[in-house]
Amino acid sequence: MNFDDTPEEAAFRAEVRAWLAANAQPRRGREDKFGAGLDKPQYLAAAKAWQARKAAAGYAAIVMPKEMGGFGGTPAQQIVYNQEEAKFLTPDRVFEVSLGTALPTVAMWGTPAQKVKYLASAFRGEHIWCQLFSEPSAGSDLGNLRTRAARDGDGWVINGQKVWTSNADIADYGILLARTDWDQPKSKGLTMFILDMKAPGVEVRPIRQASDEYHFSEVFFSDVRIADADRLGPENDGWKVMMSALMKERFSLGENFSGDLYAQLIGLAKQVVWGERPALEDPRVRAGIAETYLAQFGVELIVRRGMSAISRGQSPGPEMSAVKLIGARAFQTGGALAIELGGAEGLVAAEALGAQWRLPQLLWLAAPGARIAGGTDEIQKNTIAERVLGLPGELRTDRDVPFRALEG
């Protein structure tokens, strides 16, 4: 593996770094956060303005072809840009799903009319997208989804429910997976659609998390009408469309938000006094910090391996599943150590304790969700077992059974 930039990547990195320095404020530390003091509408307006500025400079959709409104660049260039932008105070999360999965799926499967209608304007930040896949009984196994799309003339009528939908409360459009044929096996008879999130019959209910954030929502569909012109890909072949969406690289390599968590733990352990001595001198604390560091360094090495593959024009291997598996655990154990360091005061909101507590507390509160979102720990273990270690796959007795029979 070669972890160094190629000459082309180094030149692009310098170009991006100069543009960012001229257009954004540097991040002084992970406790820095863009938009302090802005309410949600103001933050969204700032995020859209930033996306439009990136689009004008050519950085909004680097890997997308120029004829679709993109930059026409490489995956490695997208990673380089993400790494450099992470060093600056810019709005985050708003366009993560749009650019990571939804719009690349429209670019791959959309008709010429759909591409013209949706892509360029979304790259400019005019529209926000979400991904409507998971359901109460169909999370890790999306083949169990029950949201129904019934034919009605030249369109479809949608009824059902989705859950854990990121950005649903702010999205203008979403890619929606629904069941269109109940007599086919569970992973067949599914169709993907483009949904107007403001259409009649769409109800979004935000889910407030323990961290007092609400990035996720429940979404309910009551006789929602979708024209067949907004079907994305072939009828009853939505599983293939969905898999291509999930396989799209988020190009978030190098943006590991735990960043300097272990360094922050060292700083907190120096401040906190246990038995009249700095907590850092306690061997249990030192062991916890070392464990967090090793997990973070392991993630960094896997990420670099993926970057090395992308630089050679290859796709990262299934071992990238370990990034989420190890990273989510590190967030949870590191955050828990920070809370323990603070004792009773560790449960006080970071606003009262100081900015250095914000990231550890946020990770502690958000880590259980991180171990579920995007594939549970168990799913990641299966991927590693079957595709990395070559172990036999699980028996799946329902693979060829019509879904209607499974419902009975």
Residue pairs with C-beta under 8 A, 6 or more apart in sequence:
1 304
1 305
1 308
2 308
2 311
3 304
3 307
3 308
5 13
5 80
6 76
6 311
9 76
9 77
9 80
9 311
12 73
12 77
12 80
12 81
13 80
13 83
13 84
16 59
16 80
16 81
16 84
16 85
17 84
19 57
19 59
20 84
20 85
20 87
20 88
21 88
23 53
23 57
24 85
24 88
24 89
24 90
25 88
25 89
26 87
26 88
26 89
27 86
27 87
27 88
27 89
29 260
30 257
30 259
30 260
30 261
30 264
30 359
31 355
31 356
31 358
31 359
32 89
33 89
33 358
34 46
34 89
34 90
34 91
34 92
35 42
35 43
35 46
35 91
38 46
40 170
43 91
43 94
44 94
44 128
44 170
46 91
47 91
47 94
47 95
47 125
48 94
48 125
48 126
49 125
50 90
50 91
50 125
51 60
51 94
51 95
51 123
51 124
51 125
52 124
52 125
52 126
54 60
55 61
55 69
55 123
55 124
55 125
58 71
59 71
59 81
60 70
60 71
60 99
60 123
60 124
60 125
61 68
61 69
61 70
61 71
61 99
61 103
61 119
61 123
62 70
62 71
62 73
62 74
62 77
62 78
62 81
63 70
63 71
63 73
63 74
63 75
63 77
63 78
63 104
63 251
64 70
64 71
64 72
64 103
64 104
64 107
64 119
64 123
65 72
65 107
66 72
68 107
68 115
68 119
68 120
69 119
69 120
69 121
69 123
69 124
70 123
71 77
74 310
75 249
75 251
75 310
76 307
76 310
76 311
78 251
79 251
79 253
79 254
79 307
79 310
82 251
82 252
82 253
82 254
82 255
83 253
83 254
83 255
86 254
86 255
93 167
93 215
94 128
94 167
94 170
95 125
95 128
96 166
96 167
96 250
97 129
97 130
97 131
97 166
97 167
97 171
98 122
98 127
98 128
98 129
99 123
100 248
100 250
100 251
100 252
101 131
101 175
101 245
101 246
101 248
101 250
102 129
102 130
102 131
102 173
102 174
102 175
102 245
103 118
103 119
103 122
103 123
103 129
104 245
104 248
105 175
105 192
105 232
105 241
105 244
105 245
105 248
106 114
106 115
106 118
106 119
106 175
106 194
106 232
107 115
107 119
108 244
109 192
109 232
109 233
109 241
109 244
110 118
110 119
110 194
110 232
111 229
113 229
114 194
114 229
114 230
114 232
118 127
118 173
118 194
121 127
122 128
122 129
122 173
127 172
127 173
128 167
128 170
128 171
128 172
128 173
129 167
129 171
129 172
129 173
129 174
129 175
130 165
130 166
130 167
130 168
130 171
130 173
130 174
130 175
130 197
131 165
131 166
131 174
131 175
131 245
132 162
132 165
132 168
132 174
132 175
132 176
132 177
132 195
132 219
133 142
133 145
133 162
133 177
133 242
134 142
134 162
134 163
134 164
134 165
135 144
135 145
135 146
135 147
135 160
135 161
135 162
135 163
136 161
136 163
137 144
137 145
137 146
138 144
138 145
138 146
139 163
139 164
139 372
139 376
140 375
140 376
140 378
140 379
142 177
142 242
143 185
143 186
143 187
143 239
144 186
145 160
145 177
145 178
145 179
145 190
146 160
146 179
146 407
147 158
147 159
147 160
147 161
147 162
147 176
147 177
147 178
147 179
147 221
148 158
148 159
148 160
148 178
148 179
149 156
149 157
149 158
149 178
149 179
149 180
149 191
149 193
149 226
150 156
150 157
150 159
150 180
151 180
152 225
154 227
154 228
155 225
155 226
155 227
155 228
156 178
156 180
156 193
156 225
156 226
156 227
156 228
156 231
157 223
157 224
157 225
157 226
158 176
158 178
158 193
158 195
158 201
158 221
158 223
158 224
158 225
158 226
159 221
159 222
159 223
159 224
160 178
160 220
160 221
161 218
161 219
161 220
161 221
162 168
162 176
162 218
162 219
162 221
163 207
163 216
163 218
163 219
164 207
164 216
164 373
165 174
165 216
165 217
165 218
165 219
166 215
166 216
167 215
168 174
168 197
168 204
168 206
168 216
168 217
168 219
169 204
169 206
169 214
169 217
171 197
172 196
172 197
172 198
173 194
173 195
173 196
173 197
174 194
174 195
174 197
174 219
175 192
175 193
175 194
175 195
175 232
175 245
176 192
176 193
176 194
176 195
176 226
177 190
177 191
177 192
177 193
177 238
177 241
177 242
178 190
178 191
178 193
178 238
179 189
179 190
179 191
179 403
180 189
180 190
180 191
180 235
180 236
180 238
181 188
181 189
181 236
182 189
182 402
182 403
182 404
182 407
183 189
183 402
183 403
183 404
184 236
184 402
184 403
185 398
185 399
185 400
185 401
185 402
185 403
186 398
186 399
186 401
186 403
186 406
187 239
187 399
188 236
188 239
189 236
189 403
190 236
190 237
190 238
190 239
190 242
191 231
191 233
191 234
191 235
191 236
191 237
191 238
192 231
192 232
192 233
192 238
192 241
192 242
193 226
193 230
193 231
193 232
194 226
194 230
194 231
194 232
195 202
195 224
195 226
195 230
196 202
196 230
197 204
199 224
199 225
199 226
200 224
200 225
201 221
201 222
201 223
201 224
201 225
202 219
202 220
202 221
202 224
203 219
203 220
203 221
203 222
204 217
204 218
204 219
205 217
205 218
205 219
205 220
206 214
206 216
206 217
207 214
207 216
207 217
207 218
208 214
209 215
209 216
209 365
209 366
209 369
210 365
211 361
211 362
211 365
211 366
213 366
232 241
233 240
233 241
249 310
249 315
249 316
253 303
253 306
253 307
253 310
253 316
254 303
254 307
256 296
256 299
256 300
256 303
256 327
258 296
258 299
258 327
258 330
258 331
258 334
258 363
261 292
261 296
261 330
261 331
261 334
261 359
261 360
261 363
262 289
262 292
262 293
262 296
262 334
264 338
264 356
264 359
264 360
265 288
265 289
265 292
265 334
265 337
265 338
265 341
265 360
266 280
266 289
267 356
268 279
268 338
268 341
268 342
268 356
268 357
268 360
269 278
269 279
269 280
269 285
269 289
269 341
270 278
270 279
270 280
271 278
272 278
272 279
272 341
272 342
272 343
273 279
274 282
274 285
279 285
279 341
280 286
285 337
285 341
288 333
288 334
288 337
289 337
291 333
292 330
292 333
292 334
292 337
295 326
295 327
295 329
295 330
295 333
295 334
296 327
296 330
298 322
298 326
299 322
299 323
299 326
299 327
299 330
302 319
302 320
302 322
302 323
302 326
303 323
305 316
305 319
306 316
306 317
306 320
306 323
309 315
309 316
309 317
310 316
317 388
318 383
318 384
318 387
318 388
319 384
319 388
321 375
321 380
321 383
321 384
321 388
322 380
322 384
324 370
324 374
324 375
324 380
325 377
325 380
325 381
325 384
327 370
328 367
328 370
328 371
328 377
329 367
329 371
329 377
331 363
331 364
331 366
331 367
331 370
332 363
332 364
332 367
332 368
332 370
332 371
334 360
334 363
335 360
335 361
335 362
335 363
335 364
335 365
335 367
336 364
337 360
338 346
338 357
338 360
338 361
338 364
339 346
339 347
339 360
339 361
339 364
340 346
342 348
342 353
342 357
345 353
346 353
346 357
346 361
349 361
350 357
350 358
350 361
350 362
371 377
375 383
382 394
385 391
386 392
386 393
386 394
398 406
